[in-house]
C-alpha cells in the first residue's frame, strides 16, 4: 500500500545504464517510491498502482513512447509524464508535449541535470496543487449550509430545502430579499456546495460599477479599445469560466446593457470591447436583487426575456423580523465571533436584552443585527449585555404596518400574521403576546384559507 505522503514514481526504460541513472535521480528524494519497468506494457499493467510521476523512454522494445503516453493520459490525465529520448527531434517533442507530456529531455551528458531541474518544477507544482485542494476543502467546510446560514425558524427551513435543490443541478438561481438579508452569503454557499466548487466564484456588484464601464468589466477589453486600455483584460465572465458568476443588484443595469447580458447568457460567449472574436465561457449564473424583478418588468425597467432567462430557481430570503427566535440565535453567533476575534470573554445576553432585540423590526436585517451586537459587546459591563447596551441607530423608519391602505380588520390580520411568523406559528404564544383568544387566531386563519 502506498504511503499517504509518498510520491509514487514509475521509471520506464529498457536501457540498463539510463534505467539505473533515472532510478538514482528519483530516489534522491526519500519520499519517492520508485518502480522500474523495461517495457511499455509492464507500465500500463501497473497503472492501477496510481503513479504520480512517470519517466518514459520514447523508444521501447514493444511500443513507442507516444503510444504509451496516450494510454497513460487516457487512464488518468493528471499523471505527470516526462519523456526521455535519444533523438533531438523538435517535431517529435512538440507532438509529445501536445499529447500531454510535461517535458521532453534528450539523452546526453546533461540528462541528469535537466531531469533534476524538471523534477523540481514538477514537485513545486504538485505541492501547489495540493495546497489549493486543501484550501478548497476548507472553503467547502466553511460554507456548509448549517455553518454559514444560521437559523432554525420555519422560514429558514424552507430556505435550506431550496438550497439543497439548488446544488443538485446547474440551474440559474435568483436570490431576492431586502438589503442585509445575506444574499451573497447564500450565493457563496451554493457555489461551494455544488459540483463547481473547484472553479472560481466571481462576484460582481452591478450597482458599484459606473454604467459606462460595466460592459468592459463584464466582458473584458482588447488593447487599444479605448483611451487607457494599454493591455488586454479579461472580463468577469471569462474569469468565472468553470465556476460561478454572481451578479449582485442585477436590477440596476440599464436596458441597453441588459440586451448585451441576455445575448452573452444565451450564446454562452462574450466579445471583448474592441474585439471581434467570440470567447466561449462555462459559468453558472447566480443573481441577486433587493428589488421585485417582476414589478421592474411591468414598469418597463427590466427586459422580460432577460427576466425569464435569469429567474431559474428563486430563493426569497425572509426579512429578519419574520424569523422569530433566529434573532437570538444569530446574536449569539455574532457575539461568539466578535469575542474570538477580539480575544475577550463572550458576554451574556440578559433576558431584557433578548426581549429588546425581539421587539425591534431590524430594517437593516442580519447586517444591522451584527453591527448592533458588536457594539453592545463593546458597551457591556461585567460580562453581561443589558437592554441599555443595545442601541438601534437605523437611518430608516422601522418597517411598520401603516404603509398600506387597509381596513381596521385588515391591519388586525396583518398584525396577527406578523406575530405568527415571528414566533414560528405558536398560536398559544401569539395569543398571549397580543392578549387575544386563540379562537380569534384560528378564525382568522380559517377565513384566510377559504379565500
VEXDREN-2710 file (C-alpha; in Angstrom, 1 decimal):
% VEXDREN-2710
k/r/px/py/pz
1/UNK/0.0/0.0/0.0
2/UNK/1.2/3.5/-0.9
3/UNK/2.3/5.7/1.9
4/UNK/-0.1/8.7/2.0
5/UNK/2.8/11.2/2.0
6/UNK/4.9/9.3/-0.6
7/UNK/5.1/10.2/-4.3
8/UNK/4.9/7.1/-6.5
9/UNK/7.3/7.2/-9.5
10/UNK/7.5/4.8/-12.5
11/UNK/10.7/4.6/-14.4
12/UNK/10.0/3.1/-17.8
13/UNK/13.4/2.5/-19.5
14/UNK/14.9/-0.6/-21.3
15/UNK/18.5/0.8/-21.5
16/UNK/20.2/-0.6/-18.3
17/UNK/22.5/2.5/-17.9
18/UNK/19.8/5.1/-18.2
19/UNK/17.5/2.9/-16.1
20/UNK/20.0/3.0/-13.2
21/UNK/20.7/6.7/-13.6
22/UNK/17.0/7.8/-13.7
23/UNK/16.2/5.5/-10.7
24/UNK/19.1/7.0/-8.8
25/UNK/17.9/10.6/-9.5
26/UNK/14.3/9.7/-8.5
27/UNK/15.5/8.0/-5.3
28/UNK/17.5/11.1/-4.2
29/UNK/14.2/12.2/-2.7
30/UNK/13.4/9.9/0.3
31/UNK/9.7/10.5/-0.2
32/UNK/9.7/8.8/-3.6
33/UNK/8.5/5.2/-4.0
34/UNK/10.2/4.1/-7.3
35/UNK/9.1/1.3/-9.6
36/UNK/11.1/0.3/-12.6
37/UNK/9.7/-1.3/-15.9
38/UNK/11.6/-2.2/-19.1
39/UNK/8.5/-2.3/-21.4
40/UNK/5.5/-0.1/-22.1
41/UNK/3.1/-3.0/-21.5
42/UNK/4.6/-3.6/-18.0
43/UNK/4.0/0.1/-17.1
44/UNK/0.4/0.0/-18.4
45/UNK/-0.4/-3.2/-16.5
46/UNK/0.6/-1.4/-13.2
47/UNK/-1.3/1.9/-13.7
48/UNK/-3.7/0.6/-11.0
49/UNK/-1.0/1.5/-8.5
50/UNK/-1.8/5.1/-9.3
51/UNK/1.6/6.6/-10.1
52/UNK/2.1/10.4/-9.6
53/UNK/5.1/10.7/-12.0
54/UNK/6.3/8.6/-14.9
55/UNK/9.6/9.0/-16.7
56/UNK/9.0/7.4/-20.1
57/UNK/11.6/6.3/-22.7
58/UNK/10.4/7.2/-26.2
59/UNK/11.9/4.1/-27.8
60/UNK/10.8/0.9/-26.1
61/UNK/11.1/-2.7/-27.3
62/UNK/7.3/-3.3/-27.5
63/UNK/5.7/0.0/-28.5
64/UNK/6.5/3.7/-29.0
65/UNK/6.6/6.1/-26.1
66/UNK/3.9/8.2/-27.8
67/UNK/1.5/5.2/-27.7
68/UNK/2.3/4.6/-24.1
69/UNK/1.8/8.3/-23.3
70/UNK/-1.7/8.3/-24.9
71/UNK/-2.7/5.3/-22.9
72/UNK/-1.4/6.8/-19.7
73/UNK/-3.3/10.0/-20.3
74/UNK/-6.4/8.1/-21.2
75/UNK/-6.2/6.3/-17.9
76/UNK/-5.5/9.4/-15.8
77/UNK/-4.7/12.8/-17.4
78/UNK/-3.3/14.1/-14.0
79/UNK/-0.3/11.8/-14.1
80/UNK/2.9/13.8/-14.9
81/UNK/4.8/12.2/-17.7
82/UNK/8.5/13.2/-18.5
83/UNK/9.6/11.9/-21.9
84/UNK/13.3/10.7/-22.4
85/UNK/14.6/10.2/-25.9
86/UNK/17.9/9.6/-27.7
87/UNK/16.7/11.7/-30.6
88/UNK/16.8/15.5/-30.5
89/UNK/13.7/15.9/-32.8
90/UNK/11.8/19.1/-32.3
91/UNK/8.8/17.9/-34.3
92/UNK/8.5/14.8/-32.1
93/UNK/9.0/16.9/-28.9
94/UNK/6.2/19.3/-30.0
95/UNK/3.9/16.3/-30.7
96/UNK/4.5/14.7/-27.4
97/UNK/4.0/18.0/-25.5
98/UNK/0.7/18.4/-27.3
99/UNK/-0.3/14.9/-26.2
100/UNK/0.2/15.9/-22.6
101/UNK/3.9/15.2/-21.8
102/UNK/5.2/17.6/-19.1
103/UNK/8.7/17.8/-20.7
104/UNK/10.9/16.2/-23.4
105/UNK/14.5/15.5/-22.4
106/UNK/17.2/14.3/-24.7
107/UNK/19.7/11.6/-23.5
108/UNK/23.1/13.3/-23.4
109/UNK/25.7/14.4/-20.9
110/UNK/23.2/16.9/-19.3
111/UNK/20.3/14.5/-18.9
112/UNK/20.8/14.1/-15.2
113/UNK/20.8/17.9/-14.5
114/UNK/17.8/18.5/-16.8
115/UNK/15.9/15.7/-15.1
116/UNK/16.7/17.1/-11.7
117/UNK/15.6/20.6/-12.8
118/UNK/12.3/19.3/-14.3
119/UNK/11.6/17.2/-11.2
120/UNK/12.0/20.3/-9.0
121/UNK/9.4/22.1/-11.1
122/UNK/7.0/19.1/-11.1
123/UNK/7.3/18.8/-7.3
124/UNK/6.6/22.5/-6.8
125/UNK/3.5/22.3/-9.0
126/UNK/2.3/19.2/-7.2
127/UNK/2.8/20.9/-3.8
128/UNK/0.8/24.0/-5.1
129/UNK/-2.0/21.8/-6.4
130/UNK/-2.1/20.0/-3.0
131/UNK/-2.3/23.3/-1.2
132/UNK/-5.1/24.6/-3.5
133/UNK/-7.0/21.3/-2.9
134/UNK/-6.7/21.7/0.8
135/UNK/-7.9/25.3/0.7
136/UNK/-10.9/24.3/-1.4
137/UNK/-11.8/21.6/1.1
138/UNK/-11.5/24.1/3.9
139/UNK/-13.7/26.5/2.0
140/UNK/-16.3/23.7/1.4
141/UNK/-16.3/23.0/5.1
142/UNK/-16.6/26.7/5.9
143/UNK/-19.5/27.2/3.6
144/UNK/-21.6/24.2/4.7
145/UNK/-25.2/25.4/4.8
146/UNK/-25.7/24.7/8.6
147/UNK/-22.4/26.6/9.4
148/UNK/-22.8/29.5/7.0
149/UNK/-26.6/30.3/7.2
150/UNK/-27.7/30.4/10.8
151/UNK/-31.3/29.9/11.8
152/UNK/-33.9/27.3/12.8
153/UNK/-37.2/29.1/12.1
154/UNK/-39.7/27.6/9.7
155/UNK/-38.9/30.4/7.2
156/UNK/-35.2/29.3/7.2
157/UNK/-36.0/25.6/7.0
158/UNK/-37.8/26.4/3.7
159/UNK/-34.7/28.2/2.5
160/UNK/-32.5/25.2/3.4
161/UNK/-34.8/22.9/1.4
162/UNK/-34.4/25.2/-1.6
163/UNK/-30.6/25.4/-1.2
164/UNK/-30.3/21.6/-1.3
165/UNK/-32.2/21.7/-4.6
166/UNK/-30.0/24.5/-5.9
167/UNK/-26.8/22.5/-5.6
168/UNK/-28.1/19.4/-7.3
169/UNK/-28.1/20.9/-10.8
170/UNK/-26.6/23.9/-12.7
171/UNK/-29.9/25.8/-12.9
172/UNK/-29.6/29.6/-12.6
173/UNK/-30.6/30.9/-9.2
174/UNK/-32.1/34.2/-8.4
175/UNK/-31.7/35.3/-4.8
176/UNK/-34.1/38.0/-3.6
177/UNK/-34.6/39.8/-0.3
178/UNK/-34.3/43.0/1.5
179/UNK/-30.9/44.7/1.9
180/UNK/-28.8/42.9/4.6
181/UNK/-30.6/39.5/4.4
182/UNK/-27.4/37.7/3.3
183/UNK/-27.8/37.2/-0.4
184/UNK/-24.1/37.0/-1.2
185/UNK/-23.5/34.6/1.7
186/UNK/-26.2/32.3/0.2
187/UNK/-24.6/32.6/-3.3
188/UNK/-21.2/31.6/-1.9
189/UNK/-22.8/28.7/0.0
190/UNK/-24.4/27.4/-3.2
191/UNK/-21.2/27.6/-5.2
192/UNK/-19.0/25.9/-2.5
193/UNK/-21.6/23.0/-2.1
194/UNK/-22.0/22.5/-5.9
195/UNK/-20.1/20.5/-8.5
196/UNK/-18.4/23.7/-9.5
197/UNK/-16.8/24.3/-6.1
198/UNK/-13.3/23.6/-7.6
199/UNK/-13.8/26.5/-10.0
200/UNK/-13.7/30.2/-9.2
201/UNK/-16.5/32.2/-7.5
202/UNK/-16.6/35.6/-9.1
203/UNK/-18.9/38.3/-7.6
204/UNK/-19.8/41.5/-9.4
205/UNK/-21.8/44.3/-7.7
206/UNK/-23.6/45.8/-10.7
207/UNK/-24.6/48.9/-8.7
208/UNK/-21.0/49.7/-7.8
209/UNK/-19.7/49.9/-11.3
210/UNK/-20.2/53.1/-13.4
211/UNK/-22.6/52.4/-16.3
212/UNK/-20.0/53.4/-18.9
213/UNK/-17.5/50.8/-17.5
214/UNK/-19.9/47.9/-16.9
215/UNK/-19.6/46.3/-20.4
216/UNK/-15.8/46.3/-20.3
217/UNK/-15.9/45.0/-16.7
218/UNK/-18.2/42.1/-17.5
219/UNK/-16.8/41.2/-21.0
220/UNK/-13.2/42.5/-20.9
221/UNK/-11.5/44.6/-23.5
222/UNK/-8.7/44.5/-26.1
223/UNK/-5.6/46.6/-26.0
224/UNK/-6.3/50.0/-27.5
225/UNK/-10.1/49.6/-27.3
226/UNK/-10.3/52.9/-25.6
227/UNK/-8.1/55.6/-24.0
228/UNK/-6.3/53.9/-21.1
229/UNK/-6.7/50.3/-22.4
230/UNK/-2.9/49.7/-22.5
231/UNK/-3.3/45.9/-22.4
232/UNK/-5.8/43.2/-22.9
233/UNK/-8.0/42.5/-19.9
234/UNK/-10.3/39.5/-19.3
235/UNK/-13.8/40.2/-18.2
236/UNK/-15.7/38.7/-15.2
237/UNK/-17.4/36.2/-17.5
238/UNK/-14.1/34.8/-18.6
239/UNK/-12.7/34.8/-15.1
240/UNK/-15.7/32.8/-13.9
241/UNK/-15.1/30.1/-16.5
242/UNK/-15.6/26.7/-14.9
243/UNK/-17.1/28.2/-11.8
244/UNK/-19.9/30.5/-10.7
245/UNK/-20.6/34.2/-11.7
246/UNK/-22.7/36.0/-9.1
247/UNK/-24.3/39.2/-10.4
248/UNK/-25.4/41.2/-7.4
249/UNK/-28.0/44.0/-7.7
250/UNK/-28.7/43.0/-11.3
251/UNK/-31.8/45.2/-11.5
252/UNK/-29.5/48.3/-11.6
253/UNK/-28.5/47.7/-15.2
254/UNK/-29.7/50.0/-18.0
255/UNK/-31.8/48.4/-20.7
256/UNK/-29.1/48.5/-23.4
257/UNK/-26.7/46.6/-21.1
258/UNK/-29.4/44.2/-20.3
259/UNK/-29.7/43.3/-24.0
260/UNK/-25.9/42.6/-24.1
261/UNK/-26.1/40.5/-21.0
262/UNK/-29.0/38.5/-22.4
263/UNK/-27.0/37.7/-25.6
264/UNK/-24.0/36.6/-23.6
265/UNK/-26.1/34.2/-21.4
266/UNK/-28.0/32.8/-24.4
267/UNK/-25.0/32.2/-26.6
268/UNK/-22.6/31.3/-23.7
269/UNK/-20.0/33.5/-25.2
270/UNK/-18.8/37.1/-24.9
271/UNK/-17.0/39.6/-27.2
272/UNK/-14.4/41.8/-25.5
273/UNK/-14.8/45.6/-26.0
274/UNK/-12.8/46.4/-29.1
275/UNK/-12.7/42.8/-30.1
276/UNK/-14.4/40.7/-32.8
277/UNK/-13.7/37.1/-31.8
278/UNK/-16.4/35.4/-29.6
279/UNK/-15.0/33.9/-26.4
280/UNK/-16.9/30.9/-25.0
281/UNK/-17.4/30.6/-21.3
282/UNK/-18.8/27.9/-19.0
283/UNK/-20.1/29.6/-15.8
284/UNK/-23.2/29.1/-13.7
285/UNK/-25.1/32.3/-13.2
286/UNK/-26.4/33.4/-9.8
287/UNK/-28.2/36.8/-9.5
288/UNK/-29.4/38.8/-6.5
289/UNK/-31.5/41.9/-6.1
290/UNK/-33.4/43.7/-3.3
291/UNK/-36.0/44.8/-5.9
292/UNK/-39.0/42.9/-7.2
293/UNK/-37.9/41.9/-10.7
294/UNK/-41.4/41.1/-11.8
295/UNK/-42.5/44.6/-10.9
296/UNK/-39.5/46.1/-12.6
297/UNK/-40.5/44.2/-15.8
298/UNK/-44.1/45.6/-15.5
299/UNK/-42.8/49.1/-15.2
300/UNK/-40.5/48.7/-18.2
301/UNK/-37.3/48.9/-16.2
302/UNK/-36.2/45.3/-16.9
303/UNK/-36.4/43.2/-20.0
304/UNK/-38.9/40.4/-19.8
305/UNK/-36.8/38.0/-21.9
306/UNK/-33.8/38.5/-19.6
307/UNK/-36.1/38.1/-16.5
308/UNK/-37.1/34.6/-17.6
309/UNK/-33.6/33.8/-18.6
310/UNK/-32.2/34.7/-15.2
311/UNK/-35.1/33.7/-12.9
312/UNK/-34.3/30.0/-12.6
313/UNK/-34.8/28.8/-9.1
314/UNK/-35.9/31.7/-6.9
315/UNK/-34.8/31.8/-3.3
316/UNK/-36.6/34.6/-1.5
317/UNK/-34.7/35.3/1.8
318/UNK/-37.1/36.4/4.6
319/UNK/-36.5/39.6/6.5
320/UNK/-35.1/39.2/9.9
321/UNK/-38.3/40.5/11.6
322/UNK/-40.1/37.4/10.2
323/UNK/-37.6/34.9/11.6
324/UNK/-38.6/34.9/15.3
325/UNK/-36.0/33.4/17.6
326/UNK/-33.4/33.3/14.8
327/UNK/-32.6/36.8/16.0
328/UNK/-31.3/35.5/19.3
329/UNK/-29.5/32.5/17.6
330/UNK/-27.8/35.0/15.2
331/UNK/-27.0/37.4/18.0
332/UNK/-25.2/34.6/20.0
333/UNK/-23.4/33.6/16.8
334/UNK/-22.1/37.2/16.2
335/UNK/-21.2/37.5/19.9
336/UNK/-19.1/34.4/19.8
337/UNK/-17.3/35.5/16.6
338/UNK/-16.6/39.0/18.0
339/UNK/-15.3/37.7/21.3
340/UNK/-13.0/35.3/19.5
341/UNK/-11.6/37.9/17.1
342/UNK/-11.0/40.3/19.9
343/UNK/-9.7/37.7/22.4
344/UNK/-12.3/38.5/25.0
345/UNK/-14.7/36.5/27.1
346/UNK/-18.0/36.2/25.4
347/UNK/-20.6/38.4/27.1
348/UNK/-24.1/37.0/28.0
349/UNK/-27.3/38.4/26.8
350/UNK/-29.7/39.2/29.6
351/UNK/-33.4/38.3/29.4
352/UNK/-34.2/42.1/29.0
353/UNK/-31.7/42.4/26.2
354/UNK/-33.2/39.5/24.3
355/UNK/-36.7/41.0/24.7
356/UNK/-35.5/44.3/23.3
357/UNK/-33.9/42.5/20.3
358/UNK/-37.0/40.6/19.6
359/UNK/-39.2/43.7/19.7
360/UNK/-37.2/45.5/17.0
361/UNK/-38.0/45.1/13.3
362/UNK/-34.4/45.4/12.0
363/UNK/-34.9/47.2/8.7
364/UNK/-31.2/46.5/8.0
365/UNK/-31.8/42.8/8.7
366/UNK/-28.8/40.5/9.5
367/UNK/-26.2/43.1/8.6
368/UNK/-27.8/45.6/11.1
369/UNK/-28.1/42.9/13.8
370/UNK/-24.4/42.1/13.5
371/UNK/-23.5/45.8/13.9
372/UNK/-25.8/46.2/16.9
373/UNK/-24.5/43.1/18.6
374/UNK/-20.8/44.0/18.2
375/UNK/-21.4/47.5/19.6
376/UNK/-23.4/46.0/22.5
377/UNK/-20.4/43.7/23.3
378/UNK/-18.1/46.8/23.5
379/UNK/-20.6/48.6/25.7
380/UNK/-21.2/45.7/28.0
381/UNK/-20.0/45.7/31.6
382/UNK/-19.1/42.7/33.8
383/UNK/-19.7/40.2/31.1
384/UNK/-23.4/41.0/30.6
385/UNK/-25.3/42.7/27.8
386/UNK/-28.3/44.6/29.2
387/UNK/-31.1/46.2/27.4
388/UNK/-29.4/49.6/27.7
389/UNK/-26.3/48.3/26.0
390/UNK/-28.3/47.6/22.8
391/UNK/-28.5/50.7/20.7
392/UNK/-30.5/50.9/17.5
393/UNK/-29.3/53.6/15.1
394/UNK/-31.3/52.8/11.9
395/UNK/-31.3/55.6/9.4
396/UNK/-34.6/54.3/8.0
397/UNK/-38.0/54.4/9.6
398/UNK/-38.8/51.0/11.1
399/UNK/-40.9/48.8/8.8
400/UNK/-44.4/49.4/10.1
401/UNK/-47.9/48.5/9.2
402/UNK/-49.1/52.0/8.4
403/UNK/-47.8/52.0/4.8
404/UNK/-50.8/50.4/3.2
405/UNK/-54.5/51.4/2.8
406/UNK/-56.1/48.7/4.8
407/UNK/-59.3/48.4/7.0
408/UNK/-59.0/48.0/10.7
409/UNK/-59.8/44.3/10.2
410/UNK/-57.0/44.1/7.6
411/UNK/-54.5/45.7/9.9
412/UNK/-55.5/43.3/12.7
413/UNK/-55.0/40.3/10.4
414/UNK/-51.6/41.7/9.4
415/UNK/-50.5/42.1/13.0
416/UNK/-51.5/38.6/13.8
417/UNK/-49.7/37.2/10.7
418/UNK/-46.6/39.2/11.7
419/UNK/-46.5/37.7/15.2
420/UNK/-47.2/34.2/13.8
421/UNK/-44.2/34.5/11.6
422/UNK/-42.1/35.9/14.4
423/UNK/-43.0/33.1/16.8
424/UNK/-43.0/30.2/14.4
425/UNK/-46.8/29.8/14.3
426/UNK/-47.0/29.2/18.0
427/UNK/-50.7/30.2/18.3
428/UNK/-50.8/29.9/22.1
429/UNK/-47.8/32.2/22.5
430/UNK/-49.1/34.7/19.9
431/UNK/-52.5/34.8/21.7
432/UNK/-50.7/35.5/24.9
433/UNK/-48.5/38.3/23.4
434/UNK/-51.4/40.1/21.7
435/UNK/-53.8/39.4/24.6
436/UNK/-56.4/37.9/22.4
437/UNK/-58.2/34.5/22.4
438/UNK/-56.7/31.5/20.4
439/UNK/-60.1/31.2/18.8
440/UNK/-59.7/34.6/17.2
441/UNK/-56.5/33.5/15.5
442/UNK/-58.0/30.2/14.4
443/UNK/-61.0/32.0/12.9
444/UNK/-58.7/34.4/11.1
445/UNK/-56.6/31.5/9.6
446/UNK/-59.8/29.7/8.6
447/UNK/-61.1/32.8/6.7
448/UNK/-57.8/33.3/5.1
449/UNK/-57.7/29.7/3.9
450/UNK/-61.2/29.9/2.4
451/UNK/-60.3/32.9/0.2
END
